[in-house]
Amino acid sequence: MVIIPLQAVPNQAVGVTLDGQVSQISLYQKNTGLFVDLYVDNVLVIGGVICQNLNRIVRSLYLGFSGDLLFIDNQGDTDPYYTGLGTRYSLAYVSASELPAGVG
């Protein structure tokens, strides 16, 4: 598992290489929650996905992304909000080998 560094700002884009996948993660806060777009090699993999505590973000192997992303609430059990990014809420990359058998 790799923790992706984030800032406590409502909109941000983070470039990171995850298991050889050159990725850009865009996060943006709306009234209805925190949302994410994921690009690999400048190609959109997922867009407009809501971020929830301990809920996998990519989920589907057919999208071509190896592994998955998820948020972890380090102080409780709430969905992420931008003011806690990088402290209370961590964004984790979980490699394919760390996922349960048969899961993306």
C-alpha positions in Angstrom: 0.0 0.0 0.0 1.2 3.5 -0.9 -0.1 6.6 0.7 -0.5 9.4 -1.9 0.4 12.9 -0.4 -2.5 15.4 -0.6 -3.1 19.0 0.5 -6.1 20.3 2.4 -7.4 22.3 -0.5 -10.8 21.8 -2.3 -9.4 21.2 -5.8 -6.1 19.6 -6.6 -4.3 17.4 -9.1 -1.5 15.0 -8.1 0.9 13.3 -10.5 2.3 9.9 -9.3 3.6 6.7 -10.7 1.8 3.7 -9.3 3.2 0.3 -10.2 4.6 1.7 -13.4 1.4 3.6 -14.3 2.0 7.3 -14.9 -1.1 8.6 -13.2 -2.8 11.9 -12.5 -5.4 12.1 -9.8 -7.7 15.1 -9.7 -9.8 15.7 -6.6 -12.5 18.2 -6.3 -14.9 19.1 -3.5 -18.6 19.7 -4.2 -21.6 20.2 -1.9 -22.4 16.5 -2.4 -19.0 15.1 -1.5 -15.4 14.8 -2.7 -15.0 13.4 -6.2 -12.1 12.0 -8.2 -10.9 11.7 -11.8 -8.0 9.3 -12.6 -5.9 9.5 -15.7 -3.2 7.1 -16.8 -0.9 8.2 -19.5 -3.2 11.2 -20.1 -6.2 8.9 -20.8 -9.2 9.1 -18.5 -9.7 5.8 -16.6 -12.6 7.0 -14.3 -14.2 10.3 -13.9 -16.6 11.9 -11.4 -16.4 9.1 -8.9 -17.5 9.9 -5.3 -14.9 9.2 -2.6 -16.1 7.3 0.4 -14.3 5.9 3.4 -12.8 2.5 2.7 -14.7 2.1 -0.6 -12.6 1.1 -3.6 -12.6 3.8 -6.3 -11.7 2.1 -9.6 -13.2 -1.4 -8.9 -13.1 -2.8 -12.4 -10.2 -4.6 -13.9 -11.5 -4.1 -17.5 -10.7 -0.3 -17.1 -7.1 -1.2 -17.4 -5.8 0.1 -14.1 -3.8 -2.3 -12.1 -4.7 -2.1 -8.4 -7.1 0.3 -6.8 -7.4 3.6 -4.8 -9.3 4.1 -1.6 -9.6 6.7 1.1 -9.0 5.9 4.8 -10.4 7.9 7.6 -7.5 7.9 10.2 -9.7 9.2 13.0 -13.1 7.6 12.5 -15.5 6.4 9.9 -16.6 9.3 7.8 -16.3 10.1 4.1 -13.4 12.4 3.1 -13.8 16.1 3.1 -11.1 18.4 1.7 -10.2 20.1 5.0 -8.8 16.8 6.3 -6.9 15.6 3.2 -3.4 14.6 4.0 -4.1 14.4 7.8 -7.4 12.8 8.8 -8.0 11.4 5.3 -5.4 9.4 3.5 -5.6 8.3 -0.2 -4.1 4.9 -0.6 -3.0 3.0 -3.6 -3.4 -0.8 -3.2 -1.5 -2.9 -5.7 -3.2 -5.8 -7.5 -1.2 -8.3 -5.4 -2.5 -6.7 -2.2 -6.2 -7.0 -3.3 -8.2 -10.1 -2.4 -7.9 -13.0 -5.0 -10.1 -12.5 -8.0 -10.5 -8.7 -7.4 -9.1 -6.1 -10.0 
